[in-house]
Amino acid sequence: MGRLLKWLFYLLVLGALALTAYAYVGPYFGADFTPPQTERRLPVTLDAD
């Protein structure tokens, strides 16, 4: 059981490192992580007495 937990921990650390590397290196390979920029205007009604 200890071996399994150790390997799961190693896999988790490796996955976190791979995700971090992809976040930093991804834009150089064409991955765009920015959300679409659109302007939204919504009317707001204030109910002040």
C-alpha positions in Angstrom: 0.0 0.0 0.0 2.9 2.3 0.8 4.4 1.7 -2.7 1.1 2.7 -4.3 0.8 5.9 -2.4 4.4 6.8 -3.2 3.9 6.2 -6.9 0.6 8.3 -6.8 2.5 11.1 -5.1 5.3 11.0 -7.8 2.6 11.0 -10.5 0.9 14.0 -8.9 4.1 15.9 -8.7 5.0 15.1 -12.3 1.6 16.1 -13.4 1.8 19.4 -11.6 5.2 20.1 -13.1 4.0 19.2 -16.6 0.9 21.5 -16.2 3.1 24.4 -15.1 5.5 23.8 -18.0 2.6 23.8 -20.4 1.3 27.0 -19.0 4.6 28.7 -19.5 5.7 27.1 -22.8 2.3 26.7 -24.4 2.0 30.2 -26.0 5.2 29.5 -27.9 3.5 26.6 -29.6 0.3 28.4 -30.4 -1.8 27.7 -27.3 -3.8 30.9 -26.5 -5.0 31.0 -22.9 -6.5 34.5 -23.0 -10.3 34.8 -22.8 -12.2 36.6 -25.6 -12.4 40.3 -24.9 -15.9 41.6 -25.4 -17.6 44.7 -24.0 -20.9 44.2 -22.3 -23.2 47.0 -21.2 -26.1 46.1 -19.0 -28.6 48.7 -17.7 -28.8 48.9 -13.9 -31.8 50.2 -12.1 -31.1 51.5 -8.6 -34.0 51.4 -6.2 -33.2 54.3 -3.8 -35.9 55.7 -1.6 
